[in-house]
Amino acid sequence: MDTKTTIPITEARKRIFEISDEVQKPGLYYTFTEKGKPKTVMMSAEEFESLQETIEVLRDFPDLDKYVKEMEKDLKSGKYKSYKTLQELMSEYEISGNIQTRNRKRARKNSR
């Protein structure tokens, strides 16, 4: 944990507006502690949404890192290969629509 952005909840309560402005900077977040133990994290809404989308992509394409590493290796060696398109990957994983549409449907389902 970064000691600069790890603070007790009682201090966060006093500085909440200042902290909410600070976390708008990309990559900056605060960890709030209670009795010295991490309890919650504050980050910008934009960063949180980006994190959720990343998790969704990784869930939808569990082998994505394998494909990326293979392509990076081939690019470094100068090897040319035909790679699967996004459409082919989506059909392989039986994915249709875009992530945001699925997220909205999932959110509606979970709110019932």
C-alpha positions in Angstrom: 0.0 0.0 0.0 1.2 3.5 -0.8 1.5 5.4 2.5 0.7 8.7 0.8 -2.7 7.5 -0.3 -3.5 5.2 2.6 -5.3 7.0 5.4 -7.6 6.3 8.3 -11.3 6.7 7.5 -11.6 9.4 10.1 -9.1 11.5 8.2 -10.8 10.7 4.9 -14.1 12.0 6.4 -12.5 15.4 7.0 -10.9 15.5 3.5 -13.5 13.8 1.4 -14.0 16.6 -1.1 -10.3 17.1 -1.5 -9.7 13.4 -2.0 -12.6 13.1 -4.5 -10.9 15.7 -6.6 -7.4 14.1 -6.3 -8.6 10.6 -7.4 -9.7 12.2 -10.8 -6.0 11.9 -11.8 -5.4 8.6 -13.7 -4.0 5.8 -11.6 -4.5 7.6 -8.3 -6.7 6.0 -5.6 -7.0 6.1 -1.9 -7.2 3.2 0.5 -9.1 4.0 3.7 -8.2 2.1 6.8 -10.1 1.3 10.0 -8.0 0.3 13.1 -5.0 0.1 10.7 -6.5 -2.4 8.3 -7.6 -1.6 4.7 -11.4 -1.2 4.6 -12.3 0.5 1.4 -10.9 2.2 -1.7 -11.8 5.4 -3.4 -11.1 5.9 -7.1 -12.6 7.9 -9.9 -15.8 6.6 -11.5 -14.1 6.6 -14.9 -11.2 4.5 -13.6 -13.7 2.1 -11.9 -15.7 1.7 -15.1 -12.5 1.0 -17.0 -11.5 -1.6 -14.4 -14.9 -3.3 -14.7 -14.7 -3.4 -18.5 -11.2 -4.9 -18.3 -12.5 -7.6 -16.0 -15.4 -8.3 -18.3 -13.1 -8.7 -21.3 -10.9 -11.0 -19.4 -13.9 -13.1 -18.3 -15.2 -13.2 -21.9 -11.8 -14.0 -23.4 -10.0 -16.2 -20.9 -7.2 -17.0 -23.3 -6.6 -13.4 -24.4 -3.2 -13.2 -22.8 -2.1 -16.3 -24.7 -3.1 -14.7 -28.0 -1.4 -11.4 -27.2 1.9 -13.1 -26.1 1.9 -15.2 -29.2 1.4 -12.1 -31.4 4.1 -10.1 -29.6 6.5 -13.0 -30.0 5.7 -13.2 -33.7 6.1 -9.5 -34.2 9.5 -9.4 -32.5 10.7 -12.3 -34.7 9.3 -10.8 -37.8 7.2 -13.9 -38.4 4.0 -13.2 -40.3 0.9 -15.2 -39.4 -2.8 -14.8 -39.9 -4.5 -14.1 -36.6 -8.1 -14.6 -35.6 -10.3 -11.5 -35.9 -12.3 -10.2 -33.0 -15.4 -11.5 -34.7 -13.9 -15.0 -34.9 -12.9 -14.8 -31.3 -16.3 -13.6 -30.3 -18.0 -16.5 -32.2 -15.6 -19.0 -30.7 -16.6 -17.8 -27.2 -20.2 -17.4 -28.3 -20.2 -13.7 -27.5 -22.6 -11.3 -29.2 -23.2 -7.6 -28.8 -20.8 -5.3 -27.0 -19.7 -5.4 -23.4 -21.6 -2.3 -22.3 -24.9 -3.8 -23.6 -24.2 -7.0 -21.7 -23.2 -5.0 -18.6 -26.5 -3.1 -18.7 -28.5 -6.3 -19.1 -26.6 -8.0 -16.2 -27.1 -4.9 -14.0 -30.9 -5.0 -14.7 -31.0 -8.7 -13.9 -29.1 -8.2 -10.7 -31.3 -5.3 -9.5 -34.5 -7.5 -9.6 
